[in-house]
Amino acid sequence: MSDPILRLAGITKGYNHGLPNEVTVLRGIDLSVAAGEVVALVAPSGAGKSTLLHIAGLLDTPDAGTVEIAGRDLSRARDRTRTQVRRADVGFIYQFHHLLPEFTATENIVLPQLANGTPRAAAETRARDLLESVGVGPRAGHRPAALSGGEQQRVAFCRALANQPRLLLADEPTGNLDPATSDTVFDALMALVRGTGLSAVIATHNLDLAARMDRQIRLDQGHLTSP
């Protein structure tokens, strides 16, 4: 059996160490995500789900524990190595799209590929293909301000998958959309994820969306539990 794409072991994280208001957010978190598995992370606001995703995606470091991506322990890797792994193997989606306003939809997807060394022609072809796959192809030349909220978020999905990562981490990816648009955009996201076979951890408050994933986990008082 192959190694999981993501493995967290004994992850602990706190803030304000040594101060009266010291807070421990994560308490010995263990989590494995298999290749092609889509996991729903359900947690109330302030429970630490963003912290957990940031540690899993090498944007933050734990106080204790190990982070492995594709069998490689990156817990104490140098910043340069962590950046290289994030760029090549991890895709991020946030509640707000964070698209670069001065660039078109296509250009927003091309830029991370250029940063990863992809030739421009190949990057533009992949950007167009991704946009077509989520129904935004006709809007490829528009800047974010000319796109609807749902279109902007679908472009953000495409950007996250631009470098063909092995792991996708999404923090409330439809939380800023109305219910009808949320369902449509989530369908587009799941089609992308299933179509590429990558692994994903998707944080959501929406229990209906969580039920459509392979597995649900809950973060409560620093611990992970099953529903």
N, C-alpha and C positions, 0 to 999 in steps of 0.2 A: 504494500500500500504506500502511495506517495506521501510525502510530507504535506501537511496543510499549508495553504498559501499564507495564512496568518496564524501565529501562535503567540499568545500572551501568557506569561506564567508569573504569578506572585506579584502583580503590578500594584504598587502602592504610590500614592501621590498626595501631597499636602501642600499647604500654603501658609505663609507667615510663621515659619519655623522659629520656635523659641519665644514667640510673642504671646501675650494673653489671649489674642483672638486667633490662635493657630487653628486651622481647619484641615482635617484629613478627608479628602474627597473620594479616593479609591483605596480599598482595603483588601489587598491580596487577590486581585482579579486574575482569573484563569479563563482563557477563551481560545478555542481553535476554530478556524474557518476553513473548510475543505475547498478544493478546487471546484469552481462552478457553483458553490453554495451561496445563497442570498439570505442573509440573517437580518432580522428586524431587531433593532435596539430600541426598546420602549422605556422611557424614563420621564419623570416629572421635571419641570424646569428647575434648574439649580442642582440637579442630582449628580452632575459630573459627566454627562454623556459627551459633551464637546471636548472635555479634557481627555476622556478615554480615546476618542477618535484621533485627537492630536497626537497622543502617545503612539497609537497604532500606526499612524501615518508619518512618524518620525519628525513631527513638528515640535514636539515637546519630549522631555526625558522623564522617566519615572524616578522616584526616590529609591525604589527597590524593584526587583523583578527583571524579566527579560522580554524582549520583543524580537520575534523572528519573522522574517518575510521570505517565503519560498525556501525555508530551511536554513536561512542565514541569520545568525544572531547579530543584530544591529544595535543592541542596547547601549553599548559604549563606543560605537563607531565614531570616527572623526566627522566633523561637520561636512567636509567635502564628500565623504562617502555617503552620508545620509542624504545629501542633496542629490547626488547621482541616482540613488535608489528611488527617491521620491519622484524624480523627473522621469525615470524609465518605467517604474513598476507600480506606482500608486497614482490614482486619480482622485481628486477631491471635488465634491459638490456641496455648496452651502445654501442656506435658506434664501439669501440674496445672491443674485447671479454674479455680481462683481465683474461684469464684462468691461473692457476698456472702451470708453464712450467714443473715442476718436477713430476707432477702427470698425470696419464692417463685420458682419457675422462671420464671413469667411476668414477675414484677417485675424479675428480673435481665436480661431481654431488653428490657423497656420502658425502663429507666433510661438506657441509652446513646442511645436514640432521643429521649427528652425532652431530653437534653443537646445533641442536634443540632437541636432545634427542632421535632420532630414532635409534632403534637397527641396528647394522651393516648389518645383513642379509636382513632386510626389506629395508634398504637404498640401498643396492646393487641391489636388485630386481627392485626397482623403477627406479634406474639409467638405468638399462638395458632396461626396458620397454620404458622409455622416449627416449633413443637413437634409439631404433627400430622404434618408432613412427615418427621420423624425418629422417629416412633413414641412420643413422650413426651407426647402430648396429654392422656391421662388423668391424668398426674402434674403438670399445669401449676400446680396450687395448692399443691404440696408445696415445703418448703424443702430446700436441698441435703442436709442431714443425713438426710432421709427417702428419698433417692434412692440407687440403686446407683451404683458407680463409672462404669459405662457410661452410665447415664442422666445423671449429672452432666456427663460430657464432651460428650454430645450437646446438653445445654442450653448448654454453653460454645460449641459450634459455632454454635448459633442466635444467641447473643449476638454473636459475631464478624460474623455476616451481617446483623445487625439493621438497620444503616444502609445496606444495599445497596452495599457497597464494590465497587471495581473490582479490587482486589488483595487476596488472602488470603495471609497468612504464618503458617505453622504449624510449631512447634518440637516435634518428637516428640509429635504429638497423641494417639497411642495407646500411648506408651511406658510408661505407668503401669498398663496393663491386662493381664490374662491373655490368652494367645493367642486363645482362642475369642471373648472379648469384644472384643479388638482388631479382629478381622476384621469383626465385626458393626458396630462403631462406625465403622470405616474405610469400610465400604459406605455408611453413612449420610452420612458426610462427602462422599464422592465424588458421591453422589446430589444433595446440596445444591449442590456446586460445578458439576456438569454441568448441573443444572437452572437455575442462574442465569447460566451462561456466563461467570463471572468467571475471572480469571487467578489462579494459585496457585503458591507455592513451599512445598513441604512437606518438612521435614527429617525423616529417619527412619533408624533402624538396620536396619529390616526390609527385606531385599532383595526379598522376595515382594511387599510393598506397593509398593515403589519401581517394580517391574516393571509395575505396573498403571497407572502414570502415563504421560504423553505422552513424557517425556524424562527421562533421568537425568544428573546432574552430580555430580562428586565434588570435595570440598574436602580437599586434602592438602598439608601444609607451606605453607599460605598461597596455594596456587594452585588454580584450578578446572580440572578435566579431565573428559573424557567417559569412561564405563566402557570 
